[in-house]
Amino acid sequence: MRRVLAAALIVEMPDETGPAPSTTDREGQGGPTGTTEGPAPVTDCRPDPPITAEHIHEALDRGELFLDYLPLMAVPEGRCVGAEALVRWRRCTGVVMPADFIPIIEETPVSGLLTYWVIETVAAELGGWLRAQDDVQIGINSPPEILGRGGLEYAAERAGLLDLAHKVVLEITERGYPDRQGATALGAANRYGTRVALDDVTFSGRNLVVLGRCSFDILKIDRSLVAQIGSSGHDGQPPWLDHLSALHQGASLEIVAEGVETREQLDVLVAAGVRQVQGFYFSRPLPAAEFMAYHDAHR
Protein backbone atom coordinates (compact mmCIF):
# COMPACT_ATOMS: atom_id res chain seq x y z
CA MET A 1 0.00 0.00 0.00
CA ARG A 2 1.19 3.56 -0.71
CA ARG A 3 1.34 6.37 1.77
CA VAL A 4 1.08 10.14 1.37
CA LEU A 5 0.97 13.74 2.82
CA ALA A 6 -2.52 15.14 3.82
CA ALA A 7 -3.72 17.45 6.67
CA ALA A 8 -6.71 16.95 8.96
CA LEU A 9 -9.14 19.12 10.85
CA ILE A 10 -12.49 18.60 12.47
CA VAL A 11 -15.26 20.65 10.92
CA GLU A 12 -18.93 21.19 11.61
CA MET A 13 -21.42 19.93 9.03
CA PRO A 14 -23.28 22.81 7.37
CA ASP A 15 -27.03 22.95 7.56
CA GLU A 16 -29.35 21.62 4.86
CA THR A 17 -28.72 24.45 2.47
CA GLY A 18 -24.98 24.73 3.11
CA PRO A 19 -22.88 27.83 2.41
CA ALA A 20 -23.32 29.36 -1.00
CA PRO A 21 -20.62 28.05 -3.37
CA SER A 22 -18.27 30.55 -4.93
CA THR A 23 -17.94 30.80 -8.68
CA THR A 24 -14.94 33.14 -8.67
CA ASP A 25 -12.47 30.62 -7.29
CA ARG A 26 -12.04 26.85 -7.25
CA GLU A 27 -10.08 24.73 -4.83
CA GLY A 28 -6.69 23.92 -6.21
CA GLN A 29 -6.82 26.80 -8.67
CA GLY A 30 -6.53 29.93 -6.58
CA GLY A 31 -7.90 33.22 -7.78
CA PRO A 32 -8.43 36.69 -6.38
CA THR A 33 -10.89 35.57 -3.71
CA GLY A 34 -9.27 32.27 -2.81
CA THR A 35 -6.97 33.49 -0.04
CA THR A 36 -6.42 36.14 2.59
CA GLU A 37 -2.68 35.69 2.99
CA GLY A 38 0.48 35.70 0.93
CA PRO A 39 2.81 38.47 -0.21
CA ALA A 40 1.11 41.81 -0.63
CA PRO A 41 0.54 42.75 -4.30
CA VAL A 42 2.39 45.68 -5.82
CA THR A 43 -0.09 48.50 -6.31
CA ASP A 44 1.80 50.37 -9.05
CA CYS A 45 2.88 47.95 -11.77
CA ARG A 46 2.74 47.16 -15.43
CA PRO A 47 0.78 44.23 -16.87
CA ASP A 48 2.50 40.91 -16.18
CA PRO A 49 4.30 39.35 -19.18
CA PRO A 50 3.41 35.83 -20.37
CA ILE A 51 4.50 33.24 -17.83
CA THR A 52 7.61 31.13 -18.39
CA ALA A 53 9.35 28.54 -16.23
CA GLU A 54 12.04 31.11 -15.49
CA HIS A 55 9.42 33.54 -14.15
CA ILE A 56 8.20 30.87 -11.73
CA HIS A 57 11.76 30.14 -10.65
CA GLU A 58 12.24 33.85 -9.98
CA ALA A 59 8.95 33.95 -8.07
CA LEU A 60 10.30 31.26 -5.73
CA ASP A 61 13.44 33.31 -5.15
CA ARG A 62 11.41 36.49 -4.50
CA GLY A 63 8.98 34.83 -2.07
CA GLU A 64 5.90 35.46 -4.21
CA LEU A 65 4.44 31.97 -3.75
CA PHE A 66 2.37 30.94 -0.77
CA LEU A 67 0.08 28.13 0.38
CA ASP A 68 -3.57 27.76 1.28
CA TYR A 69 -5.10 24.58 2.73
CA LEU A 70 -8.33 23.02 1.47
CA PRO A 71 -10.14 20.93 4.12
CA LEU A 72 -10.89 17.27 3.49
CA MET A 73 -14.23 16.22 4.95
CA ALA A 74 -15.55 12.86 6.13
CA VAL A 75 -19.19 12.48 5.15
CA PRO A 76 -22.00 12.19 5.99
CA GLU A 77 -20.91 13.17 9.52
CA GLY A 78 -19.22 16.36 8.30
CA ARG A 79 -15.95 15.86 10.21
CA CYS A 80 -12.78 17.34 8.80
CA VAL A 81 -10.09 14.67 8.47
CA GLY A 82 -7.42 16.43 6.43
CA ALA A 83 -6.46 19.12 3.99
CA GLU A 84 -4.58 19.61 0.76
CA ALA A 85 -1.77 22.15 0.45
CA LEU A 86 -2.43 24.41 -2.56
CA VAL A 87 0.10 26.75 -4.19
CA ARG A 88 -0.78 30.34 -5.02
CA TRP A 89 1.33 32.98 -6.79
CA ARG A 90 0.96 36.64 -5.91
CA ARG A 91 2.03 38.54 -9.02
CA CYS A 92 1.98 42.27 -9.61
CA THR A 93 -1.57 42.22 -10.95
CA GLY A 94 -3.04 39.71 -8.48
CA VAL A 95 -3.12 36.02 -7.56
CA VAL A 96 -2.37 33.60 -10.42
CA MET A 97 -4.28 30.30 -10.54
CA PRO A 98 -2.09 27.18 -10.37
CA ALA A 99 -3.81 25.93 -13.52
CA ASP A 100 -2.19 28.90 -15.29
CA PHE A 101 1.38 28.17 -14.22
CA ILE A 102 1.83 24.59 -12.97
CA PRO A 103 1.53 23.05 -16.49
CA ILE A 104 4.29 25.38 -17.69
CA ILE A 105 6.87 23.86 -15.35
CA GLU A 106 5.97 20.20 -15.87
CA GLU A 107 8.96 18.18 -17.07
CA THR A 108 11.33 21.02 -16.07
CA PRO A 109 13.73 21.36 -13.10
CA VAL A 110 11.44 24.02 -11.62
CA SER A 111 8.80 21.35 -11.05
CA GLY A 112 11.00 19.67 -8.47
CA LEU A 113 12.07 22.95 -6.90
CA LEU A 114 8.45 23.97 -6.39
CA THR A 115 7.54 20.62 -4.81
CA TYR A 116 10.48 20.82 -2.40
CA TRP A 117 9.46 24.39 -1.52
CA VAL A 118 5.94 23.16 -0.71
CA ILE A 119 7.36 20.53 1.64
CA GLU A 120 9.52 23.14 3.39
CA THR A 121 6.60 25.57 3.67
CA VAL A 122 4.21 22.96 5.06
CA ALA A 123 6.85 22.06 7.65
CA ALA A 124 7.35 25.72 8.60
CA GLU A 125 3.64 26.54 8.79
CA LEU A 126 2.15 23.32 10.16
CA GLY A 127 4.98 21.11 11.39
CA GLY A 128 4.61 21.84 15.10
CA TRP A 129 0.83 21.77 14.84
CA LEU A 130 0.88 18.41 13.06
CA ARG A 131 3.01 16.91 15.83
CA ALA A 132 0.48 18.04 18.41
CA GLN A 133 -2.46 16.38 16.63
CA ASP A 134 -3.35 12.70 16.64
CA ASP A 135 -5.71 12.58 13.68
CA VAL A 136 -4.49 15.02 11.01
CA GLN A 137 -2.98 14.57 7.56
CA ILE A 138 -1.71 16.95 4.90
CA GLY A 139 -1.88 16.30 1.16
CA ILE A 140 1.05 17.43 -1.00
CA ASN A 141 0.96 17.36 -4.79
CA SER A 142 3.93 15.82 -6.56
CA PRO A 143 4.61 15.64 -10.31
CA PRO A 144 5.39 12.11 -11.54
CA GLU A 145 8.69 13.11 -13.12
CA ILE A 146 10.47 13.78 -9.80
CA LEU A 147 9.53 10.48 -8.16
CA GLY A 148 12.30 8.02 -7.38
CA ARG A 149 15.14 10.55 -7.55
CA GLY A 150 15.56 10.95 -3.79
CA GLY A 151 14.56 14.62 -3.73
CA LEU A 152 11.26 14.15 -1.91
CA GLU A 153 12.84 12.11 0.87
CA TYR A 154 15.76 14.52 1.16
CA ALA A 155 13.49 17.59 1.26
CA ALA A 156 11.23 16.00 3.88
CA GLU A 157 14.20 15.05 6.04
CA ARG A 158 15.73 18.53 5.82
CA ALA A 159 12.38 20.15 6.60
CA GLY A 160 11.79 17.89 9.59
CA LEU A 161 8.75 16.18 8.07
CA LEU A 162 10.16 12.69 7.60
CA ASP A 163 9.02 11.62 11.06
CA LEU A 164 5.53 12.87 10.11
CA ALA A 165 5.37 10.85 6.89
CA HIS A 166 2.45 8.84 8.26
CA LYS A 167 0.46 12.10 8.29
CA VAL A 168 1.21 12.78 4.63
CA VAL A 169 -0.64 11.88 1.43
CA LEU A 170 1.41 12.21 -1.73
CA GLU A 171 -0.97 13.29 -4.51
CA ILE A 172 0.13 12.30 -8.01
CA THR A 173 -1.53 13.98 -10.95
CA GLU A 174 -2.75 11.72 -13.74
CA ARG A 175 -1.38 14.12 -16.38
CA GLY A 176 1.92 12.26 -16.43
CA TYR A 177 3.22 8.72 -16.06
CA PRO A 178 5.68 7.67 -13.35
CA ASP A 179 8.60 5.88 -14.99
CA ARG A 180 9.95 2.60 -13.62
CA GLN A 181 12.05 4.41 -11.02
CA GLY A 182 9.07 6.48 -9.95
CA ALA A 183 6.75 3.49 -9.76
CA THR A 184 9.28 1.67 -7.59
CA ALA A 185 9.51 4.69 -5.29
CA LEU A 186 5.74 4.79 -4.90
CA GLY A 187 5.84 1.09 -4.05
CA ALA A 188 8.32 1.80 -1.26
CA ALA A 189 6.39 4.75 0.18
CA ASN A 190 4.80 2.60 2.87
CA ARG A 191 8.24 2.24 4.42
CA TYR A 192 7.56 5.67 5.91
CA GLY A 193 3.83 5.12 6.41
CA THR A 194 3.00 7.47 3.54
CA ARG A 195 -0.09 6.92 1.43
CA VAL A 196 -0.36 7.74 -2.27
CA ALA A 197 -3.33 9.29 -4.07
CA LEU A 198 -4.05 9.49 -7.80
CA ASP A 199 -5.39 12.99 -8.37
CA ASP A 200 -7.79 14.37 -11.00
CA VAL A 201 -9.30 10.97 -11.85
CA THR A 202 -11.70 11.04 -14.81
CA PHE A 203 -11.85 7.27 -15.55
CA SER A 204 -10.10 7.91 -18.85
CA GLY A 205 -7.73 5.57 -20.66
CA ARG A 206 -4.83 7.52 -19.14
CA ASN A 207 -6.18 6.79 -15.65
CA LEU A 208 -6.26 3.08 -16.43
CA VAL A 209 -2.64 3.14 -17.62
CA VAL A 210 -1.45 4.86 -14.44
CA LEU A 211 -3.55 2.58 -12.23
CA GLY A 212 -2.15 -0.46 -14.00
CA ARG A 213 1.42 0.72 -13.51
CA CYS A 214 1.28 1.81 -9.85
CA SER A 215 -0.56 0.94 -6.66
CA PHE A 216 -2.58 3.67 -4.97
CA ASP A 217 -4.37 4.02 -1.65
CA ILE A 218 -6.68 6.87 -2.66
CA LEU A 219 -8.45 7.97 -5.86
CA LYS A 220 -9.54 11.60 -6.10
CA ILE A 221 -12.46 12.12 -8.48
CA ASP A 222 -11.97 15.20 -10.65
CA ARG A 223 -14.26 18.16 -10.03
CA SER A 224 -15.38 18.11 -13.67
CA LEU A 225 -17.17 14.80 -13.00
CA VAL A 226 -18.71 16.00 -9.76
CA ALA A 227 -20.07 19.05 -11.61
CA GLN A 228 -22.13 16.69 -13.80
CA ILE A 229 -24.26 15.72 -10.81
CA GLY A 230 -27.49 17.66 -11.08
CA SER A 231 -26.55 19.18 -14.43
CA SER A 232 -28.83 18.97 -17.43
CA GLY A 233 -28.50 15.76 -19.41
CA HIS A 234 -27.51 13.55 -16.49
CA ASP A 235 -30.67 13.56 -14.33
CA GLY A 236 -28.44 13.74 -11.26
CA GLN A 237 -26.86 10.34 -11.99
CA PRO A 238 -23.95 10.61 -14.48
CA PRO A 239 -22.69 7.25 -15.78
CA TRP A 240 -19.27 7.50 -14.11
CA LEU A 241 -20.94 6.78 -10.77
CA ASP A 242 -21.17 3.16 -11.90
CA HIS A 243 -17.37 2.98 -11.77
CA LEU A 244 -17.47 3.74 -8.06
CA SER A 245 -19.46 0.60 -7.29
CA ALA A 246 -16.90 -1.51 -9.14
CA LEU A 247 -14.04 0.16 -7.25
CA HIS A 248 -15.71 -0.40 -3.89
CA GLN A 249 -16.21 -4.07 -4.71
CA GLY A 250 -12.90 -4.83 -6.37
CA ALA A 251 -10.26 -2.79 -4.52
CA SER A 252 -9.55 -1.44 -1.06
CA LEU A 253 -9.32 2.15 -2.24
CA GLU A 254 -10.45 5.30 -0.48
CA ILE A 255 -12.47 7.56 -2.79
CA VAL A 256 -12.36 11.35 -2.47
CA ALA A 257 -14.67 13.58 -4.52
CA GLU A 258 -13.32 17.03 -5.37
CA GLY A 259 -15.26 20.20 -6.10
CA VAL A 260 -18.43 19.49 -4.10
CA GLU A 261 -20.50 22.67 -4.11
CA THR A 262 -24.13 21.68 -3.56
CA ARG A 263 -26.17 19.55 -1.18
CA GLU A 264 -27.47 17.53 -4.13
CA GLN A 265 -23.93 16.62 -5.16
CA LEU A 266 -23.10 15.62 -1.61
CA ASP A 267 -26.20 13.46 -1.19
CA VAL A 268 -25.63 11.62 -4.50
CA LEU A 269 -21.98 10.97 -3.65
CA VAL A 270 -22.78 9.67 -0.17
CA ALA A 271 -25.47 7.38 -1.63
CA ALA A 272 -22.80 6.07 -4.06
CA GLY A 273 -20.54 5.16 -1.18
CA VAL A 274 -18.16 8.14 -1.19
CA ARG A 275 -16.98 8.92 2.32
CA GLN A 276 -14.57 11.82 1.80
CA VAL A 277 -15.05 15.06 -0.14
CA GLN A 278 -13.53 18.49 -0.73
CA GLY A 279 -15.22 21.62 -1.97
CA PHE A 280 -16.78 24.99 -1.34
CA TYR A 281 -19.92 23.41 0.11
CA PHE A 282 -17.82 23.01 3.25
CA SER A 283 -14.95 25.49 3.03
CA ARG A 284 -12.79 27.55 0.73
CA PRO A 285 -8.99 27.06 0.91
CA LEU A 286 -7.64 28.67 4.07
CA PRO A 287 -4.31 30.27 5.04
CA ALA A 288 -2.36 28.27 7.61
CA ALA A 289 -3.38 30.33 10.65
CA GLU A 290 -7.08 30.21 9.70
CA PHE A 291 -6.80 26.52 8.96
CA MET A 292 -5.42 25.73 12.40
CA ALA A 293 -8.00 27.94 14.10
CA TYR A 294 -10.73 26.30 12.05
CA HIS A 295 -9.56 22.89 13.21
CA ASP A 296 -9.35 23.91 16.84
CA ALA A 297 -12.85 25.38 16.72
CA HIS A 298 -14.39 22.33 15.02
CA ARG A 299 -12.85 19.26 16.63
Secondary structure, 3 states (H helix, E strand, C coil): CCECECCCCCCCCCCCCCCCCCCCCECCCECCCCCCCCCCCCCCCCCCCCCCHHHHHHHHHHCCEEEEEEEEEECCCCEEEEEEEEEEEEECCEEECHHHCHHHHCCCHHHHHHHHHHHHHHHHHHHHHHHHCCCCCEEEEECHHHCCCCHHHHHHHHHCCHHHHHHEEEEEECCCCCCHHHHHHHHCHHHHCCEEEEEEECCCHHHHHHHHHCCCCEEEECHHHHCCCCCCCCCCCCCCHHHHHHHHHHCCCEEEECCCCCHHHHHHHHHCCCCEECCCCCCCCECHHHHHHHHHHCC
